Amino acid sequence: MEKLNRYVRLSRKDVTPGIERKGQLDFLSWAYAWNLVSEEYPDANFYYADPVFFQDGTCMVKAVCTVDGKTMEQTLPVMNHKNAAIPNPDARAISDSQQRALVKCLALYGVGISLYLGKVKGVLKESPFDVVSRLIDSGDHSKFHEYVTGLDERTRTDLFNEAPAGQKTSLRMRIGVP
């Protein structure tokens, strides 16, 4: 089956176990986010650029990530719990902001993007074709069979119609579409 692109694959990772709550906001643990990326892309890496200090004493941090050969970066001011910039931040505040910048950067690759999308996070759910493709690729025949037999005939037909040319015959035999 067709390989999912990096963004789609990472955006579908369940980040729920890595979510922490501070006040009214949900945050994704940097360690959890990085672990999800590293499982899929062991050669991924990141670094923090030197913090930039401004005349008013506030500070901006930057995280730079490379995943699957693509490099992206995100900046973030050093902020307090009310998301206001902190004048003359200490090392701990800078470190915390760097880790938040890392999570923000990883979201550009899809990890935890649902936290930023809010009410539209359902957009990234897998279609039946995506689920079947993933199960076929994993070689887990029992889960594949369980999933396909749980679909009604209309959904199986739609699933077949979604398949790219060249994969329909193979899929037809696997899902039992006439």
CORZIVEN-V531676 format. One record per residue. N is the residue number from 1. RES is the residue in one small letter. SS is DSSP state (h for helix, s for strand, l for the rest). PSI is psi in radians with two decimals (NA if undefined). OMEGA is omega in whole degrees, 0 to 359 (NA if undefined). Layout:
n/res/ss/psi/omega
N/RES/SS/PSI/OMEGA
N/RES/SS/PSI/OMEGA
This chain:
n/res/ss/psi/omega
1/m/l/2.89/183
2/e/l/2.41/179
3/k/l/2.28/177
4/l/l/2.53/178
5/n/l/2.82/185
6/r/h/-0.85/183
7/y/h/-0.82/181
8/v/h/-0.81/181
9/r/h/-0.83/183
10/l/h/-0.54/180
11/s/h/-0.34/181
12/r/l/-0.04/177
13/k/l/2.38/178
14/d/l/1.98/180
15/v/l/0.00/184
16/t/h/-0.79/180
17/p/h/-0.35/183
18/g/h/0.10/182
19/i/s/2.30/177
20/e/s/2.58/181
21/r/s/2.26/174
22/k/s/1.99/183
23/g/l/-2.18/181
24/q/l/0.00/187
25/l/s/2.55/174
26/d/s/2.40/178
27/f/s/2.52/174
28/l/s/2.24/178
29/s/l/2.31/180
30/w/h/-0.67/182
31/a/h/-0.71/179
32/y/h/-0.80/180
33/a/h/-0.79/181
34/w/h/-0.66/178
35/n/h/-0.76/179
36/l/h/-0.73/179
37/v/h/-0.80/183
38/s/h/-0.54/177
39/e/h/-0.71/181
40/e/h/-0.64/186
41/y/l/1.42/184
42/p/l/-0.37/179
43/d/l/0.02/179
44/a/l/2.66/177
45/n/s/2.91/177
46/f/s/2.84/171
47/y/s/2.84/177
48/y/s/2.22/175
49/a/s/2.86/177
50/d/s/2.37/178
51/p/s/2.59/177
52/v/s/2.20/180
53/f/s/2.47/181
54/f/l/2.92/184
55/q/l/-0.53/180
56/d/l/0.05/178
57/g/l/-0.11/178
58/t/l/2.97/189
59/c/s/2.56/176
60/m/s/2.37/177
61/v/s/2.82/180
62/k/s/2.34/172
63/a/s/2.40/179
64/v/s/2.17/183
65/c/s/2.52/172
66/t/s/2.10/180
67/v/s/2.18/177
68/d/l/0.66/177
69/g/l/-0.02/180
70/k/s/2.22/181
71/t/s/2.31/176
72/m/s/2.79/180
73/e/s/2.72/177
74/q/s/2.44/175
75/t/s/2.76/180
76/l/s/2.34/175
77/p/s/2.67/173
78/v/l/2.08/188
79/m/s/2.82/174
80/n/l/-3.02/182
81/h/l/-0.19/177
82/k/l/0.21/181
83/n/l/0.55/174
84/a/l/2.45/180
85/a/s/2.43/181
86/i/l/2.13/173
87/p/l/2.43/178
88/n/l/1.02/182
89/p/l/2.61/176
90/d/l/3.08/184
91/a/h/-0.67/180
92/r/h/-0.77/180
93/a/h/-0.68/178
94/i/h/-0.80/179
95/s/h/-0.79/179
96/d/h/-0.73/180
97/s/h/-0.62/177
98/q/h/-0.73/180
99/q/h/-0.63/175
100/r/h/-0.65/177
101/a/h/-0.64/177
102/l/h/-0.81/179
103/v/h/-0.72/178
104/k/h/-0.71/178
105/c/h/-0.76/179
106/l/h/-0.49/177
107/a/h/-0.49/176
108/l/h/-0.44/176
109/y/l/-0.10/178
110/g/l/-0.35/184
111/v/l/2.04/177
112/g/l/0.25/182
113/i/h/-0.44/180
114/s/h/-0.51/177
115/l/h/-0.61/180
116/y/h/-0.49/182
117/l/h/-0.39/179
118/g/h/-2.10/187
119/k/h/-0.31/181
120/v/h/0.26/185
121/k/h/-0.36/178
122/g/h/-0.22/180
123/v/h/-0.50/188
124/l/h/0.13/180
125/k/l/2.65/180
126/e/l/2.42/172
127/s/l/2.86/176
128/p/h/-0.65/178
129/f/h/-0.73/178
130/d/h/-0.72/180
131/v/h/-0.84/180
132/v/h/-0.75/179
133/s/h/-0.78/180
134/r/h/-0.74/181
135/l/h/-0.65/177
136/i/h/-0.80/180
137/d/h/-0.60/182
138/s/h/-0.35/181
139/g/l/0.19/180
140/d/l/1.50/186
141/h/h/-0.59/181
142/s/h/-0.73/177
143/k/h/-0.65/177
144/f/h/-0.89/181
145/h/h/-0.77/179
146/e/h/-0.77/181
147/y/h/-0.85/184
148/v/h/-0.71/180
149/t/h/-0.32/177
150/g/l/-0.11/180
151/l/l/2.51/175
152/d/l/2.93/185
153/e/h/-0.68/180
154/r/h/-0.77/180
155/t/h/-0.68/177
156/r/h/-0.69/178
157/t/h/-0.77/177
158/d/h/-0.69/178
159/l/h/-0.79/178
160/f/h/-0.75/182
161/n/h/-0.44/178
162/e/h/-0.36/185
163/a/l/2.45/177
164/p/l/2.69/176
165/a/l/2.47/180
166/g/l/-0.25/179
167/q/l/-0.11/186
168/k/h/-0.77/183
169/t/h/-0.83/179
170/s/h/-0.77/181
171/l/h/-0.68/180
172/r/h/-0.78/180
173/m/h/-0.64/184
174/r/h/-0.61/185
175/i/h/-0.09/176
176/g/l/0.73/176
177/v/l/2.30/181
178/p/l/NA/NA
